[in-house]
Amino acid sequence: MNIGITVYPTYGGSGIVGSELGKELAERGHTVHFISSSLPTRLTKLSERVRFHQVKMMSYPLFEHQPYTLALASMMAKVAETENLDLLHVHYAIPHSISAILARESLKPNHYVPVITTLHGTDITLVGADPSYLPITRYGIAQSDGVTAISHYLKHETEETFQFDDIEVIPNFVCKSEYARHPVEELRASLAPQNEPLLVHVSTLRPVKRPVDCVEILARVLKKGIKTRLVMVGDGSERATCEQRARDLGIFDQCVFVGEQPNIVEYLSVADVLLLPSEQESFGLAALEAMACEVPVVASRVGGVPEVVTDGETGFLSNVGDTDKMAEDAARLLSDEELRRQMGSRARESALARYNTDIVIPKYIEFYEKVLKKKSEAT
């Protein structure tokens, strides 16, 4: 197949999943065309089967804000026509599905390009934050030729919000060879100079991720007499708040802020516990990636996280904001190496049994084929 994929080209989960999906499809013989404003962060190598088409914005005094949605639609239509795409697969309804639908309609009747939309979560929460987006988001979902969601939780939320239930659940995934714990001695020595166990948090450091809770958890663990350090991987609006809170608590020296990192596996390979205290998670990709690297997870019991993390077996779940319990769970894991090892082993086993690329990628291919078959029968 000849597939167009559009993602937000950032460190967020949807960009990661869309990029990794494209690479996996290319390895299985398909040709993937990424259409975006810039090269996705996980797309480090282009080839004959993995191509990139940049959406370029025009500068015009009339426009206070550049019309990216229209520029994206124009580029989608151009790529679909010149590269003879079989379908467009967009990640996030707003604005990507709208752009794809515009592109599809502009090419009719000469070339009908089906649009598949994958919902990642903010599609739904955006409407919760601003109901004015509900009609256009519902339109983008309903007018798509196929819709997938990354968790059963997100499918349910979409049904409740938009009264739309024709949704296929296809979860996020990990490559078992890429996501595996391996020795990174130099990195560990730099992060833990006294060989302290490491708490690690990976996110975009936005308020919804509650990264400040990680600092609170660290403070409580240290009060229990357990020597440890906190590694914050990522960047965002809450970084300065986290740093200031660590200073206020007198534990800034036990924190390491490393910013955005292209190779997350290295940091997960030195982690002893992953902290994921989010206020909302439609899936919990960071948890899955950590589990694949044999890292037990201490997380909030929200959204799709309970579908990924089994409480008491592959990690511990708590109510949002319950930093006392999260600290107790983290301390228990840090002070019991055997429990940590056993839970980490079960975590990898669970991750690969349910979310391995060899299981999930064929589901996407089957879904593509189903949508294309429906299109063929209709014409």
C-alpha positions as CSV (number, residue, x, y, z in Angstrom):
1,M,0.0,0.0,0.0
2,N,0.9,3.6,-0.5
3,I,0.0,5.4,2.7
4,G,0.0,9.1,3.8
5,I,0.5,9.7,7.5
6,T,0.1,13.1,9.3
7,V,1.1,13.6,12.9
8,Y,2.1,16.5,15.2
9,P,5.9,16.4,14.7
10,T,6.7,16.7,18.5
11,Y,7.7,14.6,21.4
12,G,4.0,13.9,22.3
13,G,2.6,10.4,22.3
14,S,0.6,10.7,19.0
15,G,3.7,11.9,17.1
16,I,5.7,9.0,18.5
17,V,3.1,6.4,17.7
18,G,2.5,7.8,14.2
19,S,6.2,7.9,13.4
20,E,6.8,4.4,14.7
21,L,3.8,3.1,12.8
22,G,5.1,4.5,9.6
23,K,8.5,2.8,10.1
24,E,6.9,-0.5,11.0
25,L,4.7,-0.4,7.9
26,A,7.8,0.4,5.7
27,E,9.6,-2.6,7.1
28,R,6.6,-4.7,6.0
29,G,6.9,-3.6,2.4
30,H,4.5,-0.6,2.3
31,T,5.5,2.9,1.2
32,V,4.8,5.7,3.8
33,H,4.6,9.4,3.1
34,F,4.7,11.6,6.1
35,I,3.0,15.0,5.6
36,S,3.7,17.5,8.3
37,S,5.0,20.9,9.1
38,S,8.4,19.5,10.1
39,L,10.1,16.1,10.3
40,P,8.7,14.1,13.2
41,T,11.1,13.7,16.1
42,R,11.2,9.9,15.9
43,L,11.7,9.9,12.1
44,T,15.5,10.0,12.0
45,K,16.0,8.1,8.8
46,L,14.3,8.5,5.4
47,S,14.4,6.0,2.6
48,E,12.7,4.9,-0.6
49,R,9.8,3.5,1.6
50,V,9.8,6.3,4.2
51,R,9.4,9.8,2.7
52,F,8.7,13.2,4.0
53,H,6.6,16.1,2.5
54,Q,6.9,19.4,4.3
55,V,3.9,21.7,4.7
56,K,5.1,25.2,4.0
57,M,3.2,28.3,5.1
58,M,2.7,31.4,3.0
59,S,3.2,34.8,4.5
60,Y,0.3,37.2,3.8
61,P,-0.5,40.4,5.7
62,L,-4.3,39.7,5.6
63,F,-3.8,36.6,7.8
64,E,-3.3,37.4,11.5
65,H,-2.7,33.6,12.0
66,Q,-1.3,31.4,9.3
67,P,-3.9,29.0,7.9
68,Y,-2.1,25.7,8.6
69,T,-5.2,23.6,8.2
70,L,-5.6,24.8,4.6
71,A,-1.9,24.5,3.8
72,L,-2.0,21.0,5.2
73,A,-5.0,20.1,3.1
74,S,-3.4,21.4,0.0
75,M,-0.2,19.4,0.6
76,M,-2.2,16.2,1.4
77,A,-4.1,16.6,-1.9
78,K,-0.9,17.2,-3.9
79,V,0.9,14.2,-2.3
80,A,-2.2,12.0,-2.7
81,E,-2.4,12.8,-6.4
82,T,1.3,12.8,-7.4
83,E,2.2,9.7,-5.3
84,N,-1.1,7.9,-6.0
85,L,-1.9,7.3,-2.3
86,D,-4.2,4.5,-1.3
87,L,-5.3,6.3,1.9
88,L,-4.6,9.1,4.3
89,H,-4.1,8.1,8.0
90,V,-4.2,11.1,10.3
91,H,-3.5,11.2,14.1
92,Y,-5.7,13.6,16.0
93,A,-9.1,14.8,14.7
94,I,-8.2,18.5,15.1
95,P,-7.1,19.8,12.7
96,H,-5.7,16.8,10.8
97,S,-8.9,14.9,10.0
98,I,-10.5,18.2,8.8
99,S,-7.5,18.8,6.5
100,A,-7.6,15.3,5.2
101,I,-11.4,15.4,4.4
102,L,-10.8,18.7,2.5
103,A,-8.1,17.0,0.6
104,R,-10.2,14.0,-0.2
105,E,-13.2,16.1,-1.4
106,S,-11.0,18.3,-3.5
107,L,-9.7,15.3,-5.5
108,K,-13.2,13.8,-6.3
109,P,-14.3,12.4,-8.6
110,N,-11.0,11.6,-10.3
111,H,-9.4,10.1,-7.2
112,Y,-11.1,9.1,-3.9
113,V,-8.6,8.8,-1.0
114,P,-10.1,7.3,2.1
115,V,-9.4,9.1,5.4
116,I,-8.6,7.1,8.6
117,T,-8.5,9.1,11.8
118,T,-6.8,7.8,15.0
119,L,-8.0,9.4,18.2
120,H,-5.3,9.9,20.9
121,G,-7.2,11.7,23.6
122,T,-6.8,15.4,23.4
123,D,-9.3,15.3,20.5
124,I,-11.9,14.5,23.2
125,T,-10.6,16.6,26.1
126,L,-10.3,19.7,23.8
127,V,-14.0,19.6,23.4
128,G,-14.4,19.3,27.2
129,A,-12.3,22.4,27.6
130,D,-14.0,24.3,24.8
131,P,-17.4,23.0,23.7
132,S,-17.2,25.3,20.6
133,Y,-15.0,22.7,19.0
134,L,-17.6,19.9,19.4
135,P,-19.4,20.4,16.0
136,I,-16.2,20.4,13.9
137,T,-14.6,17.6,15.8
138,R,-17.8,15.5,15.5
139,Y,-17.8,16.3,11.7
140,G,-14.1,15.2,11.3
141,I,-14.8,11.9,13.1
142,A,-18.1,11.1,11.4
143,Q,-16.8,12.0,7.9
144,S,-13.7,9.8,8.2
145,D,-13.8,6.5,6.3
146,G,-12.5,4.7,9.4
147,V,-11.8,5.7,13.0
148,T,-9.6,4.0,15.6
149,A,-8.9,4.8,19.2
150,I,-5.8,3.8,21.3
151,S,-7.8,2.4,24.2
152,H,-11.2,1.0,25.2
153,Y,-11.4,4.0,27.6
154,L,-11.0,6.5,24.8
155,K,-13.6,4.6,22.6
156,H,-16.1,4.9,25.5
157,E,-15.3,8.6,26.0
158,T,-15.8,9.3,22.3
159,E,-19.1,7.4,22.3
160,E,-20.3,9.5,25.3
161,T,-19.1,12.8,23.9
162,F,-20.0,12.5,20.2
163,Q,-22.6,9.7,20.1
164,F,-20.4,7.9,17.6
165,D,-19.5,4.3,18.1
166,D,-18.1,3.0,14.8
167,I,-14.6,2.9,16.3
168,E,-11.9,0.2,16.2
169,V,-9.7,-0.1,19.2
170,I,-6.1,-0.5,18.1
171,P,-3.7,0.2,21.0
172,N,-0.2,1.7,21.1
173,F,2.7,-0.6,20.7
174,V,6.4,-1.3,21.3
175,C,9.1,-3.0,19.3
176,K,10.5,-5.8,21.5
177,S,14.0,-5.5,20.0
178,E,14.1,-1.7,20.3
179,Y,12.5,-1.4,23.7
180,A,14.6,-3.7,25.9
181,R,16.7,-2.9,28.9
182,H,20.4,-2.8,28.2
183,P,23.5,-1.6,30.0
184,V,24.1,2.2,29.8
185,E,26.8,2.4,32.4
186,E,28.2,5.9,31.5
187,L,24.7,7.5,31.6
188,R,23.8,5.8,34.9
189,A,27.1,7.0,36.4
190,S,26.3,10.6,35.4
191,L,22.7,10.5,36.7
192,A,23.5,8.5,39.9
193,P,27.1,9.3,40.9
194,Q,26.7,7.3,44.1
195,N,24.8,4.5,42.4
196,E,21.5,5.7,43.9
197,P,18.3,4.1,42.5
198,L,16.6,6.3,40.0
199,L,13.0,7.5,39.8
200,V,12.3,8.6,36.2
201,H,9.5,10.7,34.7
202,V,9.0,11.0,31.0
203,S,6.5,13.5,29.6
204,T,5.9,16.9,27.9
205,L,5.9,18.5,31.4
206,R,2.4,20.0,30.9
207,P,0.0,20.6,33.8
208,V,-2.1,17.5,32.8
209,K,1.0,15.3,33.4
210,R,1.3,16.7,37.0
211,P,5.1,16.6,36.9
212,V,5.3,18.7,40.2
213,D,3.8,15.6,41.9
214,C,7.0,13.7,41.0
215,V,9.0,16.3,43.0
216,E,6.6,15.8,45.9
217,I,6.9,12.0,45.7
218,L,10.7,12.3,45.7
219,A,10.6,14.5,48.8
220,R,8.4,11.9,50.6
221,V,10.7,9.0,49.6
222,L,13.8,10.8,50.8
223,K,12.0,11.5,54.2
224,K,11.7,7.7,54.5
225,G,15.5,7.5,54.6
226,I,15.8,6.0,51.1
227,K,18.5,7.6,49.0
228,T,17.3,8.1,45.5
229,R,17.4,10.7,42.7
230,L,14.7,11.9,40.3
231,V,15.3,12.2,36.5
232,M,12.9,14.4,34.6
233,V,12.9,13.6,30.9
234,G,11.1,16.2,28.7
235,D,10.4,19.8,28.6
236,G,7.3,22.1,28.8
237,S,5.5,24.8,30.7
238,E,5.8,23.1,34.1
239,R,9.5,22.6,34.1
240,A,10.3,25.9,35.9
241,T,7.6,25.1,38.4
242,C,9.1,21.7,39.1
243,E,12.6,23.2,39.5
244,Q,11.3,25.9,41.9
245,R,9.3,23.4,44.0
246,A,12.5,21.2,44.3
247,R,14.4,24.2,45.5
248,D,11.7,25.1,48.0
249,L,11.8,21.6,49.4
250,G,15.6,21.6,49.5
251,I,15.9,18.6,47.2
252,F,17.0,20.3,43.9
253,D,20.4,18.5,44.1
254,Q,18.6,15.2,44.0
255,C,16.8,16.2,40.8
256,V,18.1,16.0,37.2
257,F,16.3,17.8,34.4
258,V,17.6,16.5,31.1
259,G,15.1,18.1,28.7
260,E,13.8,16.4,25.6
261,Q,15.7,13.3,24.6
262,P,15.6,11.4,21.3
263,N,16.6,8.1,22.8
264,I,14.1,7.3,25.6
265,V,15.3,3.7,25.8
266,E,18.6,4.8,27.3
267,Y,16.9,6.6,30.2
268,L,14.4,3.8,30.8
269,S,17.3,1.4,30.9
270,V,18.8,3.2,33.9
271,A,15.4,3.7,35.6
272,D,14.4,1.7,38.6
273,V,10.8,3.1,38.8
274,L,8.8,5.1,36.3
275,L,6.5,7.8,37.8
276,L,3.4,8.7,35.9
277,P,1.1,10.8,38.2
278,S,-0.9,12.2,35.3
279,E,-4.3,13.8,35.8
280,Q,-5.4,12.2,32.5
281,E,-3.9,9.6,30.2
282,S,-5.9,8.1,27.3
283,F,-3.4,5.2,27.1
284,G,-0.1,5.8,28.9
285,L,2.6,5.2,26.3
286,A,5.4,6.1,28.7
287,A,4.2,3.4,31.0
288,L,4.2,0.8,28.2
289,E,7.7,1.8,27.0
290,A,9.0,1.6,30.6
291,M,7.3,-1.8,31.1
292,A,9.0,-3.2,28.0
293,C,12.3,-2.1,29.5
294,E,11.5,-4.0,32.7
295,V,10.7,-0.9,34.8
296,P,7.7,-1.1,37.2
297,V,5.3,1.8,37.1
298,V,3.9,4.0,39.8
299,A,0.9,5.8,38.2
300,S,-2.4,7.4,38.6
301,R,-5.5,5.2,38.1
302,V,-6.9,7.2,35.2
303,G,-8.1,6.8,31.7
304,G,-6.5,4.0,29.8
305,V,-3.6,3.4,32.3
306,P,-5.4,0.5,34.0
307,E,-5.6,-1.3,30.6
308,V,-1.8,-1.1,30.5
309,V,-0.6,-1.4,34.1
310,T,-1.9,-4.2,36.3
311,D,-2.0,-3.0,39.8
312,G,0.2,-5.0,42.1
313,E,1.7,-7.1,39.3
314,T,3.4,-4.7,36.8
315,G,3.2,-1.6,38.9
316,F,1.1,0.3,41.5
317,L,-1.9,2.5,40.8
318,S,-3.3,5.4,43.0
319,N,-5.8,8.1,42.9
320,V,-4.8,11.3,41.1
321,G,-2.9,13.6,43.5
322,D,-2.3,10.9,46.1
323,T,1.4,11.5,46.4
324,D,1.6,9.9,49.8
325,K,0.5,6.5,48.4
326,M,2.6,6.9,45.3
327,A,5.6,7.7,47.5
328,E,4.9,4.6,49.6
329,D,4.7,2.4,46.5
330,A,7.9,4.0,45.1
331,A,9.7,3.5,48.4
332,R,8.6,-0.1,48.6
333,L,10.0,-0.8,45.1
334,L,13.3,1.1,45.7
335,S,14.0,-0.7,49.0
336,D,13.2,-4.2,47.7
337,E,15.4,-5.1,44.8
338,E,13.9,-8.6,44.4
339,L,10.3,-7.2,44.2
340,R,11.5,-4.6,41.7
341,R,13.2,-7.2,39.6
342,Q,10.2,-9.6,39.6
343,M,7.7,-6.8,38.9
344,G,9.9,-5.5,36.1
345,S,10.1,-8.9,34.6
346,R,6.3,-9.3,34.7
347,A,6.0,-5.8,33.2
348,R,8.0,-6.7,30.1
349,E,6.2,-10.0,29.7
350,S,2.9,-8.3,29.9
351,A,3.9,-5.5,27.5
352,L,5.2,-7.9,24.8
353,A,2.3,-10.3,25.2
354,R,-0.3,-7.6,24.5
355,Y,1.4,-4.7,22.7
356,N,4.2,-6.1,20.7
357,T,4.5,-4.6,17.1
358,D,4.0,-8.1,15.7
359,I,0.6,-8.1,17.3
360,V,-0.6,-4.5,16.8
361,I,0.8,-3.5,13.4
362,P,-1.1,-6.3,11.5
363,K,-4.3,-4.9,13.1
364,Y,-3.7,-1.6,11.4
365,I,-3.0,-3.3,8.1
366,E,-6.2,-5.3,8.4
367,F,-8.1,-2.1,9.2
368,Y,-6.7,-0.4,6.2
369,E,-7.7,-3.3,4.0
370,K,-11.2,-3.3,5.5
371,V,-11.6,0.4,4.7
372,L,-10.2,0.0,1.2
373,K,-12.5,-2.9,0.5
374,K,-15.5,-0.8,1.7
375,K,-14.4,1.9,-0.7
376,S,-14.1,-0.6,-3.6
377,E,-17.5,-2.0,-3.0
378,A,-19.0,1.4,-2.9
379,T,-17.6,2.5,-6.3
